[in-house]
Amino acid sequence: MASGVSNQAYADAAERLHADTAKSTGAQLATVADEILSVAGLLRGQPRLRRALTDPSRPGADRSELFRSLLSGKAAAVTVDALTTLVAGRFSKPSDLLDATERLGVDTLLASTQKDGKLAEVEDELFRFSQIVAGTPQLAATLSDIGAPVAPRAKLVGDLLEGKVEAITVRLVQVALEGLGGRGFEASLSRLVELTAAQRDREVAYVTVAKPLSDAEETALAAKLSTIYGREVSLKVDVNPAIIGGVSVRVGSDLYDGTILRRLNAAKQAFA
C-alpha cells in the first residue's frame, strides 16, 4: 500500500472507523477487527472482486454501493461503513485494496488491545514468538509453508500459544500466516511487531549482542537511539554468542554493525 492514492483511501476509512468506534470497548473493537479481517480473507480469494471494487472507470459511489450490497447483513454497520468508505477511494492496483483491508483489521485489533492496556505485552509476545520460530527450523518451515492450508497451521499456532499469551497475540500470529501485505510468515511477524510499536508511538530497534545487556546498558542504548530518531525506541534484543562481541542495531533500513564477527570477516576479505 505504497501509493499516495491508496494511502488516502486507507486514511479516510480509518478516520471513519475511529469516529464510529470512539466509545467502543476493547472487546467490541476486537469483534469489528475480526469482521474486517474476514472480509480481507474474502478479497484474498476473489481477485475478480478486487478488480471490480478498484475499477477506476466506475465512480467510487458505485463501487461502494456494490460492496455494501455484498456485506449487508453479514457484518456490523460500523464495519460496513468503514469498508465501503475504503472502497470509495482510489487504488493504484487491486492488490492495494487487500493490503489496506488487512491493515485496517490489524490496526483495529491493536486499538482494541490499547483500550485494554496490553499493547506492550502483545508487542513483546510477538517478538518472543518470532525468535522461537527463527530458532526452530522445523516449526519455521511448517508455519511458512504457503502450499499448506492455513487452517491447520492456525490450529497449530493456537495449540502452541493458547493460554500462554494474550488472545490478541494469537490472532495476530494467525494473521501473519496469511502473509501480511504479501510478505512471508516471518517477515509478517516482524511487521506486526513494528505496527504494534507504532501504535505506542515507538520505533523498533533490533539489537543483537553476544551476551545479555544489563538494565543500565539497555536504558542507555534506548536513550541514545531515541535521541537519534526523535521518538521513543522499543529495544528487541537477541543474544547470539556467534557474533563474539560488540553490538548490531537495526532500525528500519538503518543498520549499524559493530560486531567483532563483522570485523573479522572484513579482515579476512582484506587478506584474501
N, C-alpha and C positions, 0 to 999 in steps of 0.2 A: 504494500500500500504506500508506494513511494511518491506518487504524483500529487501535485497540488490539488487537482480537482477531486481525487479520491479522498484526500485528507480532509477537504472541506465537507464532503458528504458525511464522512465519519463524525466530524466535529458537530455538524448540525444534529445528527441523530443522538450523539452523546449528550448534547445540551438539552434536547427534548426529553430524553430519558431521565436526566438528572432533575429537571424541573418537575416531572411527573412522579418521581420517587423520593423527593426530598424528605418526606416524613415516613418513609417505609422502614421497617425493621430489617435487621441483617438477614433474618430468615426469609422475609418477603423478597428482598433483593436476590437472594440465592435462587429462589424459585424463578424469578424473571431471567436470571442468568442461564439457568438450565433450559428455559424455553428458547432463548436466543441461540444457545449452542446446539439445540436440537434442530433449529432452522438452518444453522451452519452445516449440520450433517446432511440435511436435505439438499442444500445448494451444492455440497461437495459431490453428491452422487448424481446431480442433474445439470450437466453442462449446457443443455439446451435452455433450461430455465434461466441459468445465469446470463446467457446471451440475450434472452428476451427481456430480462429485467435491467440490462445495461445498454440496450439498443439506443444509440444516440439519435436515431431517426424518429423515435417515439417521444412525445412530451413526457416530462417527469411525472406529471399528474396521472397520465395513462398507465405508466409503469407502476406507480404507487397503488393505483386502484386495482390493477391486476394482482399485485401481491396481497393486498388487503382481502380480496375475494378468496385467495388460497388459504390465508391464515385465519380468517374469520371463524370463531367458534373453537379454534384449536389452541389458542394462546390468550393470555390476559390482554386487556385493552392497552395497558401501558407498553407491553411487548410489541403488539401490533403497531401502535402509533410510532414507536421508535424505529422499527424496521421499515415501515412504509416511508418515514422521513428519510431514512438511509437510501432507499431505492429511488426516491425522487431526485436524488443528487446525480452528479455526473461521475463516470468512472472511465479511466483510461483503457481498461481491458476488463473482460468479465471476471477474471480471477481476483481482481481487486475487490469486487463485491464480497466474495467469500472471505478474503482476508479481513475486510472491515467488519463483517458479521462476527467472525471468530474473536476479533479484538474487542468488539463491543461486549460479547459474552464474558470474556476473561476480565475485562475492566469492571464489569458489573459484579462478578464473583469477588474480585478484590475489594470493591466498595462494600460488599456485604461483610467481608472479613474486617474491614476498617471500622465498620459500625460496631462490631463485636470486640474491637481492641486486640485483634490477634494477628495483625499483619506481620509483625517482626517474627513471631513463631513460625508462620507459614513460610516466610522467606528463608529462614534457617532450615526448616524441614525439607524444602525443595532442594536446597543446596546440598544438604547431607545425603539425600537420596541420589542426587546426581553423582556424588562421589562414590557411593556404593555401586551404582551402575557402572561407572567408569572403571572401578576396581574389580569388577566381576564379569569377565568376558562372556561367559555363557548367558548370564542374565541380560547383558547388553545386547547380545545377538538375538535373543528371544524377543525382547521388547522392541527392538529396532527393525524387526522383520516385516517390511511393508507388504510382503507377499502373503502374510498370515492374516486372518480375520482379526479385527480389533477386539471383538467381544471376549475371546479367551485371554487375550493379553490384558484387557481391562480387569478381568476377573483375577488374574494373577497379581496385578497391582493391588487390588482390593485385599486379597488374601495376605499379601506381604505387609501392607500398611494399616489395615483396619484396626482401630483401637490403639495404634502406636503414634499416630499423628492426627492433626486436625482433619475433619471431614473435607474441608475445602482443599487441603493439600492433596488428598486422594483424588478429588475431582480434577484438580489442575494437572496432576500427573496423567490422568486418563485423557485429558485434552491434548497433552503432548504426544500421546500415542497416535493421534490423528495427523500430526505433523503441522504444527502451528505456522501458518504463512508459508507452507511448502517446505519447511525445514525437516531434517531428520529428528529422531526422538531425542537424542542427547542435546542437540542444538536447540530444540524446542524447550527442554528443561532449563537450559541456560537463559533463554529469552524470558521465560516465566519468572526466573529469579530476578532478572533486571526490571521487568514490569512491576513486580511486587515492590522492589526497592523504590522505583519511580513513584509509586502510589504514596510512599512515605517521603517523597521529595529527596531521595538519596541516589547517589551514583554507586555502582558496584565496582569494587576493586578486587580482582582475583590475585591472591598473593600465594606464591609458592616459596617455601623455606625448607631447609634441611632438618630443622628441629623446631619444636613449638616456640612461639613467641610468648614472652611474659605479658601480663596485662598492661604493664607500663609501656612495653615496646609496641603493642597493638594500639594503645591510645595515642602514642607519639606519631606512629605511621599514619593513622587515620586523620590526625590533626594536620599533618603536613600535606596529605593528599586533598583534604578539604580546602586548604588554603590555595592549592594549585587549581582546583576545579570549581571553586566558588560555591560549593554546596556540601552538605554532609555526605560522608562516604561510608558505605557499608562494606566492611572487610570480609572476604570469603577466603579463609586460609586453608591451604593444602600442604601437609607436611610430607615431603618427598626426600628421603636421605640421598637419593641418587644424584641430586644436584650438588652434593658435598658441602656447600656453604654458600653464603650470600643470599640474595633475595631476588625474585622475579615478580613484577607487578604489572598486571594488565587492566587498563580502564578503557572500555570501548575498543577503539582501534589503536590506542596508545600502548606500547609495550616497553617497559624498562627491564632489561635482563642483566642483573649484576651478579649472576651466579658464578661460582667457581667452575662449574661444568662448562658454561659458555666460554669462559676464558681459556680453559684447557683445550676445548675444541678449536677455538680461534688460533691458539698457539700451534696445534697440530697442522692446521691448514697452512699456516705461515711457513712451517718447516717442510711441508710436502713438496 
